[in-house]
Amino acid sequence: MAHFAKIENDIVTQVIVIDNAVENEGALYIAGTLGLEGEWIQTSINANFRNYYAGVGYHYNRENDLFYPPQPFESWVLNSEWHWEAPIPHPNDGLLYGWDEETLSWNEIINE
């Protein structure tokens, strides 16, 4: 199956699946046969191309022809590989942590 993302103002608003038999026709098939308007760009469920599998709310970067996820927290920055990074690295001690935007720190998640 082939997956296509609808792009509006460089944001993914919908993702549909079409049969591989019509994958090469892509946007023409979507507009002509399915009657769906808009700009449709193929995405890879395995992220084999265009960086990420496009989900609703993801961004499309036209210059680099790739998708990337929404910013998870205001303090995080997009790195050169199109991944969001926290202002401080995630601890690498085998414990489970969650990001606290208020304190800009990683807090251990306690399993009780």
Biopython code that builds the backbone (N, CA, C, O; Angstrom):
import numpy as np
from Bio.PDB.StructureBuilder import StructureBuilder

atoms = [
    (1, "MET", "N", (0.831, -1.172, 0.000)),
    (1, "MET", "CA", (0.000, 0.000, 0.000)),
    (1, "MET", "C", (0.885, 1.247, 0.000)),
    (1, "MET", "O", (1.960, 1.266, 0.598)),
    (2, "ALA", "N", (0.408, 2.282, -0.681)),
    (2, "ALA", "CA", (1.129, 3.543, -0.772)),
    (2, "ALA", "C", (0.414, 4.593, 0.083)),
    (2, "ALA", "O", (-0.815, 4.630, 0.146)),
    (3, "HIS", "N", (1.194, 5.428, 0.725)),
    (3, "HIS", "CA", (0.649, 6.441, 1.633)),
    (3, "HIS", "C", (0.934, 7.836, 1.078)),
    (3, "HIS", "O", (2.043, 8.133, 0.635)),
    (4, "PHE", "N", (-0.096, 8.682, 1.115)),
    (4, "PHE", "CA", (0.040, 10.048, 0.621)),
    (4, "PHE", "C", (-0.468, 11.027, 1.673)),
    (4, "PHE", "O", (-1.490, 10.800, 2.320)),
    (5, "ALA", "N", (0.277, 12.125, 1.825)),
    (5, "ALA", "CA", (-0.068, 13.157, 2.797)),
    (5, "ALA", "C", (-0.605, 14.379, 2.070)),
    (5, "ALA", "O", (-0.030, 14.827, 1.079)),
    (6, "LYS", "N", (-1.707, 14.912, 2.568)),
    (6, "LYS", "CA", (-2.251, 16.164, 2.033)),
    (6, "LYS", "C", (-1.540, 17.312, 2.743)),
    (6, "LYS", "O", (-1.457, 17.346, 3.971)),
    (7, "ILE", "N", (-1.026, 18.256, 1.942)),
    (7, "ILE", "CA", (-0.241, 19.369, 2.464)),
    (7, "ILE", "C", (-1.027, 20.663, 2.291)),
    (7, "ILE", "O", (-1.464, 20.989, 1.187)),
    (8, "GLU", "N", (-1.205, 21.396, 3.385)),
    (8, "GLU", "CA", (-1.817, 22.718, 3.348)),
    (8, "GLU", "C", (-0.926, 23.657, 4.146)),
    (8, "GLU", "O", (-0.710, 23.453, 5.341)),
    (9, "ASN", "N", (-0.408, 24.692, 3.480)),
    (9, "ASN", "CA", (0.516, 25.637, 4.121)),
    (9, "ASN", "C", (1.699, 24.903, 4.761)),
    (9, "ASN", "O", (2.146, 25.255, 5.853)),
    (10, "ASP", "N", (2.187, 23.896, 4.074)),
    (10, "ASP", "CA", (3.344, 23.092, 4.490)),
    (10, "ASP", "C", (3.103, 22.289, 5.771)),
    (10, "ASP", "O", (4.056, 21.902, 6.448)),
    (11, "ILE", "N", (1.837, 22.037, 6.105)),
    (11, "ILE", "CA", (1.473, 21.194, 7.240)),
    (11, "ILE", "C", (0.625, 20.036, 6.724)),
    (11, "ILE", "O", (-0.245, 20.229, 5.875)),
    (12, "VAL", "N", (0.878, 18.838, 7.236)),
    (12, "VAL", "CA", (0.095, 17.659, 6.858)),
    (12, "VAL", "C", (-1.265, 17.732, 7.555)),
    (12, "VAL", "O", (-1.345, 17.843, 8.778)),
    (13, "THR", "N", (-2.327, 17.668, 6.756)),
    (13, "THR", "CA", (-3.679, 17.740, 7.309)),
    (13, "THR", "C", (-4.425, 16.425, 7.199)),
    (13, "THR", "O", (-5.459, 16.243, 7.842)),
    (14, "GLN", "N", (-3.910, 15.500, 6.387)),
    (14, "GLN", "CA", (-4.574, 14.211, 6.199)),
    (14, "GLN", "C", (-3.580, 13.250, 5.583)),
    (14, "GLN", "O", (-2.692, 13.670, 4.842)),
    (15, "VAL", "N", (-3.715, 11.963, 5.879)),
    (15, "VAL", "CA", (-2.903, 10.921, 5.251)),
    (15, "VAL", "C", (-3.859, 9.837, 4.785)),
    (15, "VAL", "O", (-4.732, 9.399, 5.534)),
    (16, "ILE", "N", (-3.684, 9.406, 3.532)),
    (16, "ILE", "CA", (-4.531, 8.341, 2.994)),
    (16, "ILE", "C", (-3.657, 7.212, 2.461)),
    (16, "ILE", "O", (-2.458, 7.381, 2.243)),
    (17, "VAL", "N", (-4.281, 6.067, 2.260)),
    (17, "VAL", "CA", (-3.600, 4.894, 1.727)),
    (17, "VAL", "C", (-4.267, 4.524, 0.413)),
    (17, "VAL", "O", (-5.492, 4.449, 0.325)),
    (18, "ILE", "N", (-3.443, 4.293, -0.617)),
    (18, "ILE", "CA", (-3.971, 3.842, -1.898)),
    (18, "ILE", "C", (-3.263, 2.554, -2.301)),
    (18, "ILE", "O", (-2.209, 2.214, -1.763)),
    (19, "ASP", "N", (-3.843, 1.862, -3.235)),
    (19, "ASP", "CA", (-3.293, 0.593, -3.706)),
    (19, "ASP", "C", (-1.971, 0.817, -4.433)),
    (19, "ASP", "O", (-1.813, 1.806, -5.149)),
    (20, "ASN", "N", (-1.030, -0.090, -4.252)),
    (20, "ASN", "CA", (0.265, 0.009, -4.930)),
    (20, "ASN", "C", (0.122, 0.037, -6.444)),
    (20, "ASN", "O", (0.978, 0.590, -7.134)),
    (21, "ALA", "N", (-0.947, -0.549, -6.971)),
    (21, "ALA", "CA", (-1.149, -0.592, -8.415)),
    (21, "ALA", "C", (-1.292, 0.807, -9.014)),
    (21, "ALA", "O", (-1.021, 1.000, -10.200)),
    (22, "VAL", "N", (-1.712, 1.778, -8.214)),
    (22, "VAL", "CA", (-1.881, 3.152, -8.711)),
    (22, "VAL", "C", (-0.889, 4.125, -8.074)),
    (22, "VAL", "O", (-1.013, 5.341, -8.223)),
    (23, "GLU", "N", (0.087, 3.582, -7.369)),
    (23, "GLU", "CA", (1.073, 4.414, -6.668)),
    (23, "GLU", "C", (1.786, 5.379, -7.606)),
    (23, "GLU", "O", (1.985, 6.543, -7.258)),
    (24, "ASN", "N", (2.177, 4.909, -8.798)),
    (24, "ASN", "CA", (2.903, 5.767, -9.735)),
    (24, "ASN", "C", (2.071, 6.937, -10.230)),
    (24, "ASN", "O", (2.617, 7.973, -10.607)),
    (25, "GLU", "N", (0.757, 6.779, -10.231)),
    (25, "GLU", "CA", (-0.126, 7.869, -10.645)),
    (25, "GLU", "C", (-0.332, 8.855, -9.501)),
    (25, "GLU", "O", (-0.627, 10.027, -9.735)),
    (26, "GLY", "N", (-0.180, 8.392, -8.282)),
    (26, "GLY", "CA", (-0.219, 9.214, -7.081)),
    (26, "GLY", "C", (-1.260, 10.305, -7.042)),
    (26, "GLY", "O", (-2.459, 10.040, -6.967)),
    (27, "ALA", "N", (-0.777, 11.564, -7.095)),
    (27, "ALA", "CA", (-1.652, 12.723, -6.956)),
    (27, "ALA", "C", (-2.707, 12.780, -8.059)),
    (27, "ALA", "O", (-3.826, 13.232, -7.815)),
    (28, "LEU", "N", (-2.365, 12.327, -9.272)),
    (28, "LEU", "CA", (-3.353, 12.317, -10.358)),
    (28, "LEU", "C", (-4.496, 11.359, -10.043)),
    (28, "LEU", "O", (-5.659, 11.678, -10.287)),
    (29, "TYR", "N", (-4.175, 10.210, -9.513)),
    (29, "TYR", "CA", (-5.194, 9.237, -9.116)),
    (29, "TYR", "C", (-6.051, 9.809, -7.982)),
    (29, "TYR", "O", (-7.276, 9.694, -8.005)),
    (30, "ILE", "N", (-5.408, 10.417, -7.007)),
    (30, "ILE", "CA", (-6.125, 10.974, -5.850)),
    (30, "ILE", "C", (-7.107, 12.059, -6.301)),
    (30, "ILE", "O", (-8.249, 12.097, -5.841)),
    (31, "ALA", "N", (-6.663, 12.935, -7.195)),
    (31, "ALA", "CA", (-7.531, 14.019, -7.664)),
    (31, "ALA", "C", (-8.583, 13.508, -8.648)),
    (31, "ALA", "O", (-9.766, 13.822, -8.518)),
    (32, "GLY", "N", (-8.148, 12.724, -9.626)),
    (32, "GLY", "CA", (-9.055, 12.297, -10.691)),
    (32, "GLY", "C", (-10.026, 11.216, -10.293)),
    (32, "GLY", "O", (-11.234, 11.368, -10.477)),
    (33, "THR", "N", (-9.522, 10.129, -9.753)),
    (33, "THR", "CA", (-10.369, 8.978, -9.432)),
    (33, "THR", "C", (-11.065, 9.150, -8.084)),
    (33, "THR", "O", (-12.261, 8.885, -7.962)),
    (34, "LEU", "N", (-10.322, 9.591, -7.082)),
    (34, "LEU", "CA", (-10.920, 9.739, -5.752)),
    (34, "LEU", "C", (-11.636, 11.077, -5.573)),
    (34, "LEU", "O", (-12.471, 11.228, -4.682)),
    (35, "GLY", "N", (-11.304, 12.033, -6.417)),
    (35, "GLY", "CA", (-11.957, 13.334, -6.340)),
    (35, "GLY", "C", (-11.536, 14.180, -5.152)),
    (35, "GLY", "O", (-12.284, 15.050, -4.708)),
    (36, "LEU", "N", (-10.344, 13.927, -4.636)),
    (36, "LEU", "CA", (-9.851, 14.687, -3.487)),
    (36, "LEU", "C", (-8.983, 15.844, -3.970)),
    (36, "LEU", "O", (-8.046, 15.643, -4.743)),
    (37, "GLU", "N", (-9.290, 17.037, -3.520)),
    (37, "GLU", "CA", (-8.540, 18.219, -3.928)),
    (37, "GLU", "C", (-7.313, 18.407, -3.053)),
    (37, "GLU", "O", (-7.158, 17.762, -2.015)),
    (38, "GLY", "N", (-6.447, 19.307, -3.499)),
    (38, "GLY", "CA", (-5.288, 19.684, -2.706)),
    (38, "GLY", "C", (-3.997, 19.092, -3.223)),
    (38, "GLY", "O", (-3.962, 18.406, -4.245)),
    (39, "GLU", "N", (-2.945, 19.375, -2.494)),
    (39, "GLU", "CA", (-1.605, 18.884, -2.822)),
    (39, "GLU", "C", (-1.335, 17.610, -2.027)),
    (39, "GLU", "O", (-1.451, 17.601, -0.801)),
    (40, "TRP", "N", (-0.977, 16.544, -2.721)),
    (40, "TRP", "CA", (-0.713, 15.251, -2.098)),
    (40, "TRP", "C", (0.711, 14.825, -2.398)),
    (40, "TRP", "O", (1.134, 14.835, -3.554)),
    (41, "ILE", "N", (1.451, 14.453, -1.369)),
    (41, "ILE", "CA", (2.844, 14.040, -1.500)),
    (41, "ILE", "C", (3.006, 12.678, -0.834)),
    (41, "ILE", "O", (2.517, 12.446, 0.271)),
    (42, "GLN", "N", (3.698, 11.790, -1.526)),
    (42, "GLN", "CA", (3.869, 10.442, -0.993)),
    (42, "GLN", "C", (4.769, 10.451, 0.235)),
    (42, "GLN", "O", (5.739, 11.206, 0.309)),
    (43, "THR", "N", (4.431, 9.601, 1.193)),
    (43, "THR", "CA", (5.222, 9.421, 2.405)),
    (43, "THR", "C", (5.481, 7.930, 2.587)),
    (43, "THR", "O", (4.745, 7.104, 2.047)),
    (44, "SER", "N", (6.492, 7.589, 3.323)),
    (44, "SER", "CA", (6.881, 6.191, 3.496)),
    (44, "SER", "C", (6.575, 5.716, 4.914)),
    (44, "SER", "O", (7.064, 6.286, 5.889)),
    (45, "ILE", "N", (5.767, 4.675, 5.017)),
    (45, "ILE", "CA", (5.415, 4.110, 6.326)),
    (45, "ILE", "C", (6.668, 3.645, 7.070)),
    (45, "ILE", "O", (6.686, 3.628, 8.301)),
    (46, "ASN", "N", (7.715, 3.269, 6.329)),
    (46, "ASN", "CA", (8.974, 2.818, 6.931)),
    (46, "ASN", "C", (10.014, 3.937, 7.016)),
    (46, "ASN", "O", (11.155, 3.701, 7.414)),
    (47, "ALA", "N", (9.616, 5.150, 6.643)),
    (47, "ALA", "CA", (10.519, 6.306, 6.613)),
    (47, "ALA", "C", (11.722, 6.040, 5.710)),
    (47, "ALA", "O", (12.832, 6.486, 6.000)),
    (48, "ASN", "N", (11.496, 5.308, 4.608)),
    (48, "ASN", "CA", (12.572, 5.022, 3.653)),
    (48, "ASN", "C", (12.922, 6.235, 2.804)),
    (48, "ASN", "O", (13.999, 6.286, 2.210)),
    (49, "PHE", "N", (12.028, 7.205, 2.741)),
    (49, "PHE", "CA", (12.302, 8.446, 2.032)),
    (49, "PHE", "C", (11.522, 9.568, 2.706)),
    (49, "PHE", "O", (10.555, 9.320, 3.427)),
    (50, "ARG", "N", (11.945, 10.780, 2.468)),
    (50, "ARG", "CA", (11.351, 11.991, 3.047)),
    (50, "ARG", "C", (11.441, 12.026, 4.571)),
    (50, "ARG", "O", (10.604, 12.644, 5.230)),
    (51, "ASN", "N", (12.442, 11.373, 5.124)),
    (51, "ASN", "CA", (12.846, 11.506, 6.520)),
    (51, "ASN", "C", (11.930, 10.836, 7.538)),
    (51, "ASN", "O", (12.390, 9.972, 8.284)),
    (52, "TYR", "N", (10.667, 11.196, 7.595)),
    (52, "TYR", "CA", (9.709, 10.626, 8.539)),
    (52, "TYR", "C", (8.464, 10.179, 7.781)),
    (52, "TYR", "O", (8.189, 10.660, 6.682)),
    (53, "TYR", "N", (7.722, 9.265, 8.371)),
    (53, "TYR", "CA", (6.366, 8.999, 7.897)),
    (53, "TYR", "C", (5.539, 10.203, 8.314)),
    (53, "TYR", "O", (5.559, 10.593, 9.481)),
    (54, "ALA", "N", (4.813, 10.796, 7.377)),
    (54, "ALA", "CA", (4.053, 12.013, 7.656)),
    (54, "ALA", "C", (2.797, 11.702, 8.451)),
    (54, "ALA", "O", (1.985, 10.870, 8.046)),
    (55, "GLY", "N", (2.646, 12.359, 9.557)),
    (55, "GLY", "CA", (1.431, 12.263, 10.351)),
    (55, "GLY", "C", (0.722, 13.604, 10.327)),
    (55, "GLY", "O", (1.328, 14.623, 9.996)),
    (56, "VAL", "N", (-0.542, 13.613, 10.671)),
    (56, "VAL", "CA", (-1.284, 14.866, 10.735)),
    (56, "VAL", "C", (-0.570, 15.805, 11.709)),
    (56, "VAL", "O", (-0.232, 15.419, 12.828)),
    (57, "GLY", "N", (-0.351, 17.023, 11.270)),
    (57, "GLY", "CA", (0.355, 18.012, 12.076)),
    (57, "GLY", "C", (1.845, 18.101, 11.773)),
    (57, "GLY", "O", (2.513, 19.033, 12.221)),
    (58, "TYR", "N", (2.369, 17.145, 11.018)),
    (58, "TYR", "CA", (3.781, 17.192, 10.657)),
    (58, "TYR", "C", (4.016, 18.330, 9.661)),
    (58, "TYR", "O", (3.090, 18.794, 8.996)),
    (59, "HIS", "N", (5.266, 18.763, 9.577)),
    (59, "HIS", "CA", (5.666, 19.826, 8.662)),
    (59, "HIS", "C", (6.246, 19.196, 7.394)),
    (59, "HIS", "O", (6.836, 18.117, 7.431)),
    (60, "TYR", "N", (6.063, 19.893, 6.275)),
    (60, "TYR", "CA", (6.713, 19.498, 5.024)),
    (60, "TYR", "C", (7.686, 20.596, 4.638)),
    (60, "TYR", "O", (7.290, 21.750, 4.474)),
    (61, "ASN", "N", (8.962, 20.245, 4.490)),
    (61, "ASN", "CA", (9.989, 21.188, 4.081)),
    (61, "ASN", "C", (10.216, 21.001, 2.586)),
    (61, "ASN", "O", (10.767, 19.988, 2.154)),
    (62, "ARG", "N", (9.789, 21.981, 1.805)),
    (62, "ARG", "CA", (9.866, 21.887, 0.340)),
    (62, "ARG", "C", (11.297, 21.898, -0.176)),
    (62, "ARG", "O", (11.638, 21.160, -1.100)),
    (63, "GLU", "N", (12.123, 22.731, 0.419)),
    (63, "GLU", "CA", (13.507, 22.854, -0.047)),
    (63, "GLU", "C", (14.247, 21.524, 0.031)),
    (63, "GLU", "O", (15.025, 21.184, -0.861)),
    (64, "ASN", "N", (14.000, 20.777, 1.098)),
    (64, "ASN", "CA", (14.685, 19.494, 1.305)),
    (64, "ASN", "C", (13.800, 18.292, 0.991)),
    (64, "ASN", "O", (14.246, 17.150, 1.093)),
    (65, "ASP", "N", (12.538, 18.547, 0.605)),
    (65, "ASP", "CA", (11.584, 17.508, 0.244)),
    (65, "ASP", "C", (11.497, 16.427, 1.329)),
    (65, "ASP", "O", (11.733, 15.246, 1.076)),
    (66, "LEU", "N", (11.150, 16.871, 2.546)),
    (66, "LEU", "CA", (11.040, 15.925, 3.651)),
    (66, "LEU", "C", (10.002, 16.374, 4.666)),
    (66, "LEU", "O", (9.598, 17.536, 4.707)),
    (67, "PHE", "N", (9.583, 15.412, 5.487)),
    (67, "PHE", "CA", (8.637, 15.665, 6.570)),
    (67, "PHE", "C", (9.373, 15.644, 7.905)),
    (67, "PHE", "O", (10.383, 14.957, 8.056)),
    (68, "TYR", "N", (8.859, 16.405, 8.873)),
    (68, "TYR", "CA", (9.377, 16.320, 10.238)),
    (68, "TYR", "C", (8.242, 16.629, 11.209)),
    (68, "TYR", "O", (7.303, 17.346, 10.861)),
    (69, "PRO", "N", (8.323, 16.091, 12.427)),
    (69, "PRO", "CA", (7.214, 16.221, 13.383)),
    (69, "PRO", "C", (7.078, 17.631, 13.951)),
    (69, "PRO", "O", (7.991, 18.450, 13.843)),
    (70, "PRO", "N", (5.920, 17.899, 14.556)),
    (70, "PRO", "CA", (5.737, 19.187, 15.223)),
    (70, "PRO", "C", (6.707, 19.327, 16.394)),
    (70, "PRO", "O", (7.185, 18.335, 16.944)),
    (71, "GLN", "N", (6.980, 20.545, 16.755)),
    (71, "GLN", "CA", (7.870, 20.817, 17.886)),
    (71, "GLN", "C", (7.209, 20.327, 19.172)),
    (71, "GLN", "O", (6.111, 20.769, 19.508)),
    (72, "PRO", "N", (7.874, 19.410, 19.902)),
    (72, "PRO", "CA", (7.246, 18.846, 21.104)),
    (72, "PRO", "C", (7.168, 19.817, 22.276)),
    (72, "PRO", "O", (6.218, 19.780, 23.058)),
    (73, "PHE", "N", (8.167, 20.682, 22.396)),
    (73, "PHE", "CA", (8.209, 21.670, 23.476)),
    (73, "PHE", "C", (8.822, 22.951, 22.929)),
    (73, "PHE", "O", (9.629, 22.909, 22.000)),
    (74, "GLU", "N", (8.447, 24.074, 23.492)),
    (74, "GLU", "CA", (8.917, 25.374, 23.007)),
    (74, "GLU", "C", (10.435, 25.502, 23.065)),
    (74, "GLU", "O", (11.027, 26.167, 22.215)),
    (75, "SER", "N", (11.066, 24.888, 24.037)),
    (75, "SER", "CA", (12.517, 25.037, 24.219)),
    (75, "SER", "C", (13.344, 24.144, 23.291)),
    (75, "SER", "O", (14.552, 24.344, 23.160)),
    (76, "TRP", "N", (12.722, 23.186, 22.661)),
    (76, "TRP", "CA", (13.463, 22.248, 21.818)),
    (76, "TRP", "C", (13.778, 22.874, 20.463)),
    (76, "TRP", "O", (13.001, 23.675, 19.942)),
    (77, "VAL", "N", (14.921, 22.501, 19.901)),
    (77, "VAL", "CA", (15.348, 23.034, 18.605)),
    (77, "VAL", "C", (15.521, 21.893, 17.602)),
    (77, "VAL", "O", (15.824, 20.754, 17.955)),
    (78, "LEU", "N", (15.314, 22.253, 16.345)),
    (78, "LEU", "CA", (15.450, 21.291, 15.255)),
    (78, "LEU", "C", (16.910, 21.210, 14.847)),
    (78, "LEU", "O", (17.520, 22.226, 14.514)),
    (79, "ASN", "N", (17.478, 20.001, 14.869)),
    (79, "ASN", "CA", (18.891, 19.868, 14.513)),
    (79, "ASN", "C", (19.058, 19.693, 12.998)),
    (79, "ASN", "O", (18.073, 19.701, 12.259)),
    (80, "SER", "N", (20.281, 19.539, 12.549)),
    (80, "SER", "CA", (20.580, 19.450, 11.120)),
    (80, "SER", "C", (20.057, 18.159, 10.481)),
    (80, "SER", "O", (20.004, 18.054, 9.255)),
    (81, "GLU", "N", (19.672, 17.184, 11.300)),
    (81, "GLU", "CA", (19.118, 15.928, 10.782)),
    (81, "GLU", "C", (17.596, 15.896, 10.893)),
    (81, "GLU", "O", (16.979, 14.847, 10.708)),
    (82, "TRP", "N", (16.990, 17.047, 11.195)),
    (82, "TRP", "CA", (15.537, 17.208, 11.268)),
    (82, "TRP", "C", (14.909, 16.449, 12.429)),
    (82, "TRP", "O", (13.797, 15.932, 12.318)),
    (83, "HIS", "N", (15.641, 16.385, 13.557)),
    (83, "HIS", "CA", (15.133, 15.791, 14.790)),
    (83, "HIS", "C", (15.115, 16.887, 15.859)),
    (83, "HIS", "O", (16.014, 17.724, 15.924)),
    (84, "TRP", "N", (14.083, 16.863, 16.685)),
    (84, "TRP", "CA", (13.988, 17.843, 17.771)),
    (84, "TRP", "C", (14.891, 17.435, 18.924)),
    (84, "TRP", "O", (14.940, 16.266, 19.306)),
    (85, "GLU", "N", (15.602, 18.404, 19.470)),
    (85, "GLU", "CA", (16.510, 18.149, 20.585)),
    (85, "GLU", "C", (16.169, 19.045, 21.768)),
    (85, "GLU", "O", (15.872, 20.229, 21.611)),
    (86, "ALA", "N", (16.219, 18.446, 22.957)),
    (86, "ALA", "CA", (16.028, 19.210, 24.189)),
    (86, "ALA", "C", (17.257, 20.082, 24.433)),
    (86, "ALA", "O", (18.334, 19.789, 23.914)),
    (87, "PRO", "N", (17.107, 21.144, 25.210)),
    (87, "PRO", "CA", (18.259, 22.008, 25.491)),
    (87, "PRO", "C", (19.370, 21.316, 26.277)),
    (87, "PRO", "O", (20.520, 21.755, 26.252)),
    (88, "ILE", "N", (19.022, 20.234, 26.974)),
    (88, "ILE", "CA", (20.049, 19.419, 27.638)),
    (88, "ILE", "C", (19.831, 17.972, 27.218)),
    (88, "ILE", "O", (18.692, 17.551, 27.022)),
    (89, "PRO", "N", (20.905, 17.211, 27.079)),
    (89, "PRO", "CA", (20.779, 15.824, 26.615)),
    (89, "PRO", "C", (19.967, 14.949, 27.570)),
    (89, "PRO", "O", (19.956, 15.165, 28.781)),
    (90, "HIS", "N", (19.298, 13.971, 27.000)),
    (90, "HIS", "CA", (18.549, 12.981, 27.782)),
    (90, "HIS", "C", (19.546, 12.144, 28.581)),
    (90, "HIS", "O", (20.547, 11.700, 28.019)),
    (91, "PRO", "N", (19.304, 11.913, 29.877)),
    (91, "PRO", "CA", (20.214, 11.071, 30.667)),
    (91, "PRO", "C", (20.322, 9.676, 30.053)),
    (91, "PRO", "O", (19.349, 9.128, 29.535)),
    (92, "ASN", "N", (21.505, 9.130, 30.124)),
    (92, "ASN", "CA", (21.767, 7.815, 29.531)),
    (92, "ASN", "C", (22.142, 6.816, 30.623)),
    (92, "ASN", "O", (23.212, 6.210, 30.585)),
    (93, "ASP", "N", (21.239, 6.652, 31.605)),
    (93, "ASP", "CA", (21.543, 5.765, 32.726)),
    (93, "ASP", "C", (20.565, 4.587, 32.826)),
    (93, "ASP", "O", (20.548, 3.866, 33.823)),
    (94, "GLY", "N", (19.756, 4.406, 31.783)),
    (94, "GLY", "CA", (18.832, 3.281, 31.761)),
    (94, "GLY", "C", (17.517, 3.524, 32.484)),
    (94, "GLY", "O", (16.638, 2.662, 32.464)),
    (95, "LEU", "N", (17.362, 4.672, 33.120)),
    (95, "LEU", "CA", (16.121, 4.994, 33.812)),
    (95, "LEU", "C", (15.161, 5.696, 32.856)),
    (95, "LEU", "O", (15.563, 6.153, 31.786)),
    (96, "LEU", "N", (13.899, 5.779, 33.247)),
    (96, "LEU", "CA", (12.870, 6.407, 32.427)),
    (96, "LEU", "C", (12.696, 7.864, 32.851)),
    (96, "LEU", "O", (12.520, 8.157, 34.033)),
    (97, "TYR", "N", (12.747, 8.787, 31.865)),
    (97, "TYR", "CA", (12.645, 10.208, 32.145)),
    (97, "TYR", "C", (11.573, 10.851, 31.272)),
    (97, "TYR", "O", (11.282, 10.380, 30.172)),
    (98, "GLY", "N", (11.002, 11.916, 31.773)),
    (98, "GLY", "CA", (10.089, 12.750, 31.011)),
    (98, "GLY", "C", (10.587, 14.182, 31.059)),
    (98, "GLY", "O", (11.195, 14.605, 32.042)),
    (99, "TRP", "N", (10.326, 14.929, 29.988)),
    (99, "TRP", "CA", (10.794, 16.310, 29.911)),
    (99, "TRP", "C", (9.859, 17.234, 30.683)),
    (99, "TRP", "O", (8.638, 17.115, 30.579)),
    (100, "ASP", "N", (10.428, 18.152, 31.453)),
    (100, "ASP", "CA", (9.670, 19.160, 32.189)),
    (100, "ASP", "C", (10.010, 20.526, 31.578)),
    (100, "ASP", "O", (11.087, 21.077, 31.805)),
    (101, "GLU", "N", (9.071, 21.047, 30.808)),
    (101, "GLU", "CA", (9.322, 22.312, 30.111)),
    (101, "GLU", "C", (9.458, 23.481, 31.085)),
    (101, "GLU", "O", (10.196, 24.428, 30.813)),
    (102, "GLU", "N", (8.765, 23.426, 32.199)),
    (102, "GLU", "CA", (8.807, 24.520, 33.172)),
    (102, "GLU", "C", (10.193, 24.686, 33.784)),
    (102, "GLU", "O", (10.663, 25.808, 33.973)),
    (103, "THR", "N", (10.845, 23.570, 34.092)),
    (103, "THR", "CA", (12.181, 23.627, 34.710)),
    (103, "THR", "C", (13.304, 23.378, 33.699)),
    (103, "THR", "O", (14.486, 23.455, 34.037)),
    (104, "LEU", "N", (12.922, 23.082, 32.464)),
    (104, "LEU", "CA", (13.884, 22.744, 31.408)),
    (104, "LEU", "C", (14.830, 21.638, 31.864)),
    (104, "LEU", "O", (16.052, 21.756, 31.778)),
    (105, "SER", "N", (14.222, 20.564, 32.348)),
    (105, "SER", "CA", (15.037, 19.452, 32.851)),
    (105, "SER", "C", (14.320, 18.121, 32.612)),
    (105, "SER", "O", (13.116, 18.066, 32.361)),
    (106, "TRP", "N", (15.106, 17.069, 32.700)),
    (106, "TRP", "CA", (14.569, 15.709, 32.617)),
    (106, "TRP", "C", (14.258, 15.244, 34.027)),
    (106, "TRP", "O", (15.113, 15.335, 34.908)),
    (107, "ASN", "N", (13.061, 14.751, 34.255)),
    (107, "ASN", "CA", (12.675, 14.232, 35.561)),
    (107, "ASN", "C", (12.454, 12.724, 35.470)),
    (107, "ASN", "O", (11.780, 12.225, 34.569)),
    (108, "GLU", "N", (13.037, 12.027, 36.421)),
    (108, "GLU", "CA", (12.870, 10.581, 36.440)),
    (108, "GLU", "C", (11.395, 10.241, 36.670)),
    (108, "GLU", "O", (10.727, 10.837, 37.516)),
    (109, "ILE", "N", (10.908, 9.270, 35.897)),
    (109, "ILE", "CA", (9.542, 8.774, 36.070)),
    (109, "ILE", "C", (9.611, 7.559, 36.959)),
    (109, "ILE", "O", (10.261, 6.568, 36.628)),
    (110, "ILE", "N", (8.936, 7.639, 38.093)),
    (110, "ILE", "CA", (8.960, 6.563, 39.083)),
    (110, "ILE", "C", (7.785, 5.620, 38.821)),
    (110, "ILE", "O", (6.633, 6.049, 38.763)),
    (111, "ASN", "N", (8.085, 4.360, 38.667)),
    (111, "ASN", "CA", (7.060, 3.330, 38.492)),
    (111, "ASN", "C", (6.696, 2.770, 39.863)),
    (111, "ASN", "O", (7.523, 2.157, 40.537)),
    (112, "GLU", "N", (5.467, 2.985, 40.256)),
    (112, "GLU", "CA", (5.054, 2.471, 41.566)),
    (112, "GLU", "C", (4.024, 1.400, 41.411)),
    (112, "GLU", "O", (3.555, 0.847, 42.406)),
]
sb = StructureBuilder()
sb.init_structure("model")
sb.init_model(0)
sb.init_chain("A")
sb.init_seg("    ")
for serial, (resi, resn, name, xyz) in enumerate(atoms, 1):
    if name == "N":
        sb.init_residue(resn, " ", resi, " ")
    sb.init_atom(name, np.array(xyz, "f"), 0.0, 1.0, " ", f" {name:<3s}", serial, name[0])
structure = sb.get_structure()
